[in-house]
Amino acid sequence: MTSADSVGTEDVLHGDVPPPPAPRTRFTRKRDYAVLGLIVVTLAVTAVVVWRTSEFRSTASTTTDKHYDEPAEPEFFPPSLGEAWRAESPATAEPAVAGPAVVTGEGGVVSGRDPRTGEVRWTYQRDLPLCTVSTEWKLAVALYKTTENMLHESDPRHVGGCSEMTSLKPMTGERDRQRNSDAELGTRLVGDGTYLTATGERLLSTIRSDLVKTNEYGALPALVNPAKQPRTGCAYKSVNTTTPGRIGVIERCPDDAAARLTVIKSAPKESDKPEVITSVVVGSESAQIVAMNDKFTAVAMPEPNRLVVYQEDGSQVANYDLDLGANDLRADPPGRATQVTAATGAFYWFSGSRTIVVSSTDLRPLWTFQDTLGPGTIFAGRALLPVKGAIAVHSQADGEQVGTIPVDRGGYAGPVAMDVSGPMVFEQRGPTLVALH
């Protein structure tokens, strides 16, 4: 043996020669091919299921990279307003203005439009029908209808709900965030500038700007600990979010002789354990919250028509006579969301036949404008109220009517929700958004 045959003192050629490696396994039997086929089919089915239940299923998005400035407010109040454009938007309950865009929703398509011309700048489309489209945090928020859930047949929501939510950037149309929701069919999205609440007859659900859920109040689809909810079996009649961080609701509960006013925090420590600020049975079978602040809640009631102001402990601090229409407060407001516009030092509440203005400090009634079609909006320092065939212009300081702008609404005579963007005034007339300039 030479030195080349050893390493140190170890003979690398000493001992038995290891056997040659076994030949690579080959598929030689039908059973092998059957197992392989089963694996391939399983992977394919899994991929289809993931795709069918994912947010990417039949989602089409057209975005823009252009920069748009928000329209500047007019320097002077215009002498007239004429129709500039219109678009069908049955998914919006009121004009959805967000940053430099006004947003419309129809079918499964959300469109971001130029406020001045109505030109479509971007679109976001799902193969699902829209429940509603709203705006909050200078974002567009779209809620889509689905029929897939695991609720028991005894739950009225087992037929489906509004469970897929997407927020969109109004400048570009890019998707911001998504989440699943437990909102009911017919829901409205009502915000206070910080939180957004989905209304419903059995459940209220609140989120913050990153779409993280902060509060659930009512009958949860997956109720783990029933003791966390203060009452069960209640029906929610109207919701108000006129002050940040609080949600006011009028509810009818089986153990109560009349309607109940409840005010809860929008963001309690535990999202499924509501923190109640106020809860008191009011002296009427029907009622509606007009406005709230950090001290008081004002509730309108019929027979006799009155506005009762409550403080946090549920005690009454004031009671005012109200001039209401014969059918006001006889039914829940659309989507169970009270129709209120915030103005300088006041709230403008639509009762169904007139607009009642209350002080934002003590919630006492200031003025009543009869025969209106909605709560109105603020434009160029003036209050605009929709009335038959026109827009009434009022001073915010004393409520005096200072002008009338004729508006031809054709054959439409229903409620009108309003908002503004720069020099544009928008009216939501049923399923149609109309821009005035």
Backbone hydrogen bonds, N-H to C=O, Kabsch-Sander energy under -0.5 kcal/mol:
donor,donor_aa,acceptor,acceptor_aa,energy
5,D,2,T,-1.9
6,S,3,S,-1.2
7,V,10,E,-2.5
8,G,6,S,-0.5
10,E,7,V,-2.2
11,D,9,T,-0.5
12,V,5,D,-0.7
12,V,10,E,-0.9
13,L,5,D,-0.6
14,H,11,D,-1.4
28,T,26,R,-1.1
32,D,29,R,-0.6
33,Y,29,R,-1.4
34,A,30,K,-2.1
35,V,31,R,-2.4
36,L,32,D,-2.3
37,G,33,Y,-2.4
38,L,34,A,-2.2
39,I,35,V,-2.1
40,V,36,L,-2.3
41,V,37,G,-2.5
42,T,38,L,-2.4
43,L,39,I,-2.4
44,A,40,V,-2.1
45,V,41,V,-2.7
46,T,42,T,-2.4
47,A,43,L,-2.1
48,V,44,A,-2.1
49,V,45,V,-2.6
50,V,46,T,-2.6
51,W,47,A,-2.3
52,R,48,V,-3.1
53,T,49,V,-1.9
54,S,51,W,-0.9
57,R,54,S,-1.2
59,T,56,F,-1.2
60,A,58,S,-0.5
60,A,125,Q,-2.4
62,T,123,T,-2.6
63,T,61,S,-0.6
64,T,172,T,-1.7
84,A,435,A,-3.2
85,W,435,A,-1.1
87,A,433,L,-2.2
89,S,431,P,-3.7
91,A,105,G,-2.2
92,T,89,S,-1.4
96,A,103,V,-0.7
97,V,95,P,-1.0
98,A,96,A,-0.5
98,A,101,A,-2.7
101,A,98,A,-2.1
102,V,113,R,-1.7
103,V,96,A,-3.3
104,T,111,S,-2.3
106,E,109,V,-2.2
109,V,106,E,-2.5
110,V,124,Y,-3.0
111,S,104,T,-2.6
112,G,122,W,-2.4
113,R,102,V,-2.5
113,R,111,S,-0.6
114,D,119,E,-2.5
118,G,114,D,-2.9
121,R,112,G,-3.3
122,W,112,G,-1.3
123,T,62,T,-2.0
124,Y,110,V,-2.3
125,Q,60,A,-3.0
126,R,108,G,-1.7
127,D,57,R,-0.6
130,L,107,G,-3.1
131,C,143,L,-3.5
132,T,143,L,-1.4
133,V,91,A,-2.1
134,S,141,V,-2.6
136,E,139,L,-1.9
139,L,136,E,-1.6
140,A,168,L,-2.4
141,V,134,S,-3.1
142,A,166,T,-3.1
143,L,132,T,-2.5
144,Y,164,E,-3.1
145,K,129,P,-3.1
146,T,161,G,-2.7
149,N,147,T,-0.7
155,D,152,H,-1.9
158,H,155,D,-2.4
159,V,156,P,-0.6
160,G,157,R,-1.7
161,G,146,T,-2.0
162,C,183,A,-2.6
163,S,144,Y,-0.6
163,S,161,G,-0.9
164,E,144,Y,-1.5
165,M,163,S,-0.6
165,M,179,R,-2.7
166,T,142,A,-2.5
167,S,177,R,-2.7
168,L,140,A,-3.0
169,K,174,E,-2.9
173,G,169,K,-3.0
176,D,167,S,-3.5
177,R,167,S,-0.7
179,R,165,M,-1.9
181,S,163,S,-2.5
183,A,162,C,-0.9
184,E,199,T,-0.5
187,T,184,E,-1.4
190,V,188,R,-0.6
190,V,197,T,-2.7
192,D,195,Y,-1.9
196,L,207,I,-2.3
197,T,190,V,-3.0
198,A,205,S,-3.1
199,T,188,R,-2.5
199,T,197,T,-0.6
204,L,217,Y,-2.5
205,S,198,A,-1.5
206,T,215,N,-2.9
207,I,196,L,-2.4
208,R,212,V,-1.7
211,L,208,R,-2.2
214,T,206,T,-2.5
215,N,206,T,-1.4
216,E,271,S,-2.1
217,Y,204,L,-2.7
219,A,202,R,-2.6
220,L,218,G,-1.0
223,L,220,L,-0.6
223,L,221,P,-0.5
224,V,222,A,-0.9
228,K,225,N,-2.0
229,Q,226,P,-1.6
235,A,252,R,-2.6
236,Y,201,E,-2.7
237,K,235,A,-0.5
237,K,250,I,-3.4
238,S,250,I,-1.0
239,V,336,R,-1.8
240,N,248,G,-2.7
246,R,243,T,-1.5
247,I,264,I,-2.5
248,G,240,N,-3.0
249,V,262,T,-2.7
250,I,238,S,-2.3
251,E,249,V,-0.6
251,E,260,R,-2.6
252,R,235,A,-2.8
253,C,251,E,-0.5
256,D,253,C,-1.8
259,A,284,S,-2.5
260,R,251,E,-2.9
261,L,280,V,-3.1
262,T,249,V,-2.3
262,T,260,R,-0.5
263,V,278,T,-3.1
264,I,247,I,-2.5
265,K,275,E,-2.1
266,S,245,G,-2.2
270,E,273,K,-0.5
273,K,270,E,-1.8
276,V,274,P,-0.7
277,I,263,V,-3.3
278,T,263,V,-1.7
280,V,261,L,-2.5
282,V,259,A,-2.6
284,S,282,V,-1.1
288,Q,300,A,-1.8
290,V,298,A,-2.7
291,A,298,A,-1.0
293,N,296,F,-2.3
297,T,310,Y,-2.1
298,A,291,A,-2.7
299,V,308,V,-2.9
300,A,288,Q,-3.1
301,M,306,R,-2.5
306,R,301,M,-2.6
307,L,320,Y,-3.0
308,V,299,V,-2.9
308,V,306,R,-0.5
309,V,318,A,-2.4
310,Y,297,T,-3.0
310,Y,308,V,-0.5
311,Q,315,S,-2.3
312,E,295,K,-0.7
314,G,311,Q,-2.3
317,V,309,V,-3.0
318,A,309,V,-1.2
320,Y,307,L,-2.8
322,L,305,N,-1.9
324,L,322,L,-0.9
328,D,325,G,-0.9
329,L,351,S,-0.7
330,R,327,N,-1.5
336,R,333,P,-2.6
337,A,334,P,-1.5
338,T,239,V,-2.2
338,T,336,R,-0.5
340,V,338,T,-0.9
341,T,348,Y,-2.3
343,A,346,A,-2.9
345,G,343,A,-0.8
346,A,343,A,-0.9
347,F,358,V,-2.3
348,Y,341,T,-3.1
349,W,347,F,-0.6
349,W,356,I,-2.9
350,F,339,Q,-2.5
351,S,349,W,-0.6
351,S,354,R,-2.7
355,T,369,F,-2.6
356,I,349,W,-3.1
356,I,354,R,-0.6
357,V,367,W,-3.0
358,V,347,F,-2.3
359,S,364,R,-2.6
360,S,345,G,-1.8
363,L,359,S,-0.9
366,L,357,V,-3.8
367,W,357,V,-1.0
369,F,355,T,-3.0
370,Q,368,T,-0.6
371,D,353,S,-0.9
372,T,353,S,-1.1
373,L,386,P,-2.6
377,T,384,L,-1.9
379,F,382,R,-2.9
382,R,379,F,-2.3
383,A,394,H,-2.7
384,L,377,T,-3.2
384,L,382,R,-0.5
385,L,383,A,-0.5
385,L,392,A,-2.6
387,V,390,A,-2.4
388,K,371,D,-0.6
390,A,387,V,-1.9
391,I,405,I,-2.2
392,A,385,L,-3.0
393,V,403,G,-2.8
394,H,383,A,-2.8
394,H,392,A,-0.5
395,S,400,E,-2.8
396,Q,381,G,-0.5
399,G,395,S,-1.4
402,V,393,V,-2.5
402,V,400,E,-0.5
403,G,393,V,-1.3
405,I,391,I,-2.7
407,V,389,G,-1.9
409,R,407,V,-0.9
412,Y,409,R,-2.0
416,V,373,L,-2.6
417,A,428,Q,-1.6
419,D,426,F,-1.5
421,S,424,M,-2.2
424,M,421,S,-2.3
425,V,436,L,-2.5
426,F,419,D,-3.3
427,E,434,V,-2.7
428,Q,417,A,-3.2
429,R,427,E,-0.8
429,R,432,T,-3.0
430,G,415,P,-0.6
430,G,428,Q,-0.8
432,T,429,R,-1.9
433,L,87,A,-3.0
434,V,427,E,-2.8
434,V,432,T,-0.5
435,A,85,W,-3.0
436,L,425,V,-3.4
437,H,82,G,-3.0
